[in-house]
Amino acid sequence: GMHFFNPVPAMKLVEVIPGAMTSDAVVDATADLAAKIGKEPVKAKESPGFIVNRILIPYMNEAAIAFQEGIAPAAEIDKAMKLGAGMPMGPLALADLVGIDVVLMVCEYFWAEFGDSK
């Protein structure tokens, strides 16, 4: 499969995920197709969240927990991650852009898959 990121015209990455019986030739052809349409393919095994969302969703969730615990206001958390970690957008602003409902849905999916509140 091909996992594109929104907004598709602006985001270069496509995660290329083979199925259980997908041949290497099909995976390579899919990656080549992604490159031909101007995307940067990254191959990964089938797993919950693939690469980006498996790392990104817990990052946004941890930022929400830090906010909930009163560690810092939302704007300060976002500023810290932009300036200190070189992120183009803070995690809470990103969660708002993605949609808090979408982030929650993925968190619940990860909980069901991993049994971990991360």
C-alpha positions as CSV (number, residue, x, y, z in Angstrom):
1,G,0.0,0.0,0.0
2,M,0.9,3.7,-0.3
3,H,0.3,5.9,2.7
4,F,0.3,9.6,1.7
5,F,0.3,12.5,4.1
6,N,-1.9,15.6,4.1
7,P,-1.9,17.9,2.4
8,V,-0.8,15.5,-0.4
9,P,0.5,18.2,-2.8
10,A,2.8,19.7,-0.1
11,M,4.0,16.6,1.7
12,K,6.8,14.7,-0.1
13,L,6.7,11.4,1.9
14,V,4.9,8.2,0.9
15,E,5.2,5.2,3.2
16,V,5.2,2.0,1.0
17,I,3.8,-0.9,3.0
18,P,3.8,-4.4,1.5
19,G,1.1,-6.9,2.3
20,A,1.8,-10.3,3.7
21,M,2.1,-11.8,0.2
22,T,3.4,-8.8,-1.8
23,S,6.5,-9.6,-3.9
24,D,9.6,-7.5,-3.7
25,A,9.0,-6.6,-7.4
26,V,5.6,-5.0,-6.5
27,V,7.1,-3.1,-3.6
28,D,9.9,-1.8,-5.8
29,A,7.4,-0.8,-8.5
30,T,5.2,1.0,-6.0
31,A,8.3,2.9,-4.7
32,D,9.2,3.8,-8.3
33,L,5.7,5.0,-8.9
34,A,5.9,7.2,-5.8
35,A,9.2,8.7,-7.1
36,K,7.7,9.3,-10.5
37,I,4.9,11.4,-9.1
38,G,7.4,13.5,-7.1
39,K,7.2,11.8,-3.8
40,E,9.9,10.3,-1.6
41,P,9.1,6.7,-0.8
42,V,10.1,5.0,2.4
43,K,9.5,1.3,2.8
44,A,8.3,-0.2,6.0
45,K,6.7,-3.4,7.3
46,E,3.0,-3.6,8.1
47,S,2.5,-2.4,11.7
48,P,0.1,-0.1,13.5
49,G,0.8,3.4,12.5
50,F,3.6,2.5,10.1
51,I,6.6,4.8,10.8
52,V,5.4,8.4,11.0
53,N,2.2,8.0,12.9
54,R,3.7,5.4,15.3
55,I,6.2,8.0,16.4
56,L,4.1,11.2,15.8
57,I,0.9,10.3,17.7
58,P,2.7,9.5,21.0
59,Y,4.7,12.7,20.6
60,M,1.5,14.7,20.3
61,N,-0.1,12.7,23.1
62,E,2.8,13.4,25.5
63,A,2.6,17.1,24.7
64,A,-1.1,17.0,25.7
65,I,-0.2,15.2,28.9
66,A,2.5,17.8,29.7
67,F,-0.2,20.5,29.1
68,Q,-2.7,18.7,31.3
69,E,-0.2,18.3,34.1
70,G,0.4,22.1,34.0
71,I,4.1,21.9,33.0
72,A,3.6,24.8,30.6
73,P,0.9,26.6,28.6
74,A,0.2,25.2,25.1
75,A,2.0,28.0,23.3
76,E,5.1,27.4,25.4
77,I,5.1,23.7,24.7
78,D,4.8,24.3,21.0
79,K,7.5,27.0,21.1
80,A,9.9,24.7,23.1
81,M,9.6,21.9,20.6
82,K,10.0,24.2,17.6
83,L,13.1,26.0,19.0
84,G,14.6,23.1,21.0
85,A,13.9,20.2,18.7
86,G,13.8,21.9,15.4
87,M,10.2,20.9,14.7
88,P,8.5,23.0,12.0
89,M,5.3,23.1,14.1
90,G,4.6,22.5,17.7
91,P,2.9,19.2,18.8
92,L,-0.3,20.8,20.1
93,A,-0.7,23.1,17.0
94,L,-0.1,20.0,14.9
95,A,-2.7,18.0,16.8
96,D,-5.2,20.8,16.3
97,L,-4.4,20.9,12.6
98,V,-4.7,17.1,12.2
99,G,-7.9,17.2,14.3
100,I,-8.1,16.3,18.0
101,D,-10.7,13.7,17.1
102,V,-8.4,12.0,14.7
103,V,-5.5,12.0,17.2
104,L,-7.8,10.5,19.8
105,M,-9.0,7.8,17.4
106,V,-5.4,6.8,16.6
107,C,-4.5,6.8,20.3
108,E,-7.4,4.5,21.0
109,Y,-6.3,2.2,18.1
110,F,-2.7,2.1,19.4
111,W,-4.1,1.3,22.9
112,A,-6.0,-1.6,21.5
113,E,-2.9,-2.8,19.5
114,F,-0.2,-2.2,22.1
115,G,-2.0,-2.0,25.4
116,D,0.3,0.9,26.3
117,S,-0.9,4.4,27.1
118,K,2.2,6.0,25.4
